[in-house]
Amino acid sequence: MPTVKVRNLSNKEVGELTLSDAVFGVELNEGLIHAAVKNYLANGRQGTSATKTRGNVSGSGRKLWKQKGTGRARIASLRSPLWKGGGNVHGPQPRDWSYKMPKKMRRGALRSALSERLREGNLIVLDEFALENPKTKHFIGTISTLGLSDNKKQAKVLIVDSLDNANLILAARNVQKTKVTNSYGVNIYDLLKHEKLLITRTAVEELSHMLDPQRESKSEQEATENE
């Protein structure tokens, strides 16, 4: 089982934590991660792009000139796509881009991404993220102490902690390259977008419990028995 050092906000080691091998020791599955990212982006699409058809554009329905005898091409309506200002043919219409992805695949992609962040050395476990006050300056100083930023560049950081940590949320909300979420809000897109993952000891336990494959199997067995 993988073991990581637990640090405090002063970047000092305060202990060790043994991680679940079933969650943080999984092989990299690029195909599964790619499928999960595609699903996440598709589900986030608004699908509101639209063009006006001949039934939506303004214009009279009157026949402008008689069918025959003028020497001109016959015409039915100004709203025809053949005329300037007429309707659009086969243009985009509002649609729902979302589709369902099996829960096992989504959680498997999360396990694979978390394991890869650990192997890269980009997963940092904190004892707790307790800030004295909700000051952005104080937060940036803490990030710098942890070795995640310098005077020139700050790494993109995903912080996983309880959403009840008001000081952390208020202090980090104006920092562009930082996002704060809880263990239930972790998604595959954020894991890949942010270079570093800061996660508290409590959040590690919650993720291990939530993504445990054995727990999923037990839930399925219970559901089958109830049927």
Secondary structure by P-SEA (a helix, b strand, c coil): cbbbbbbccccccccccccccccccccccaaaaaaaaaaaaaaaccccbbbbccccccccccccccccccccccccccccccccccccccccccccccccccaaaaaaaaaaaaaaaaaaccbbbbcccccccccaaaaaaaaaaacccccccccbbbbbccccaaaaaaaccccccbbbbccccccaaaaaaccbbbbcaaaaaaaaaaacaaaaaaaaaaaaaac
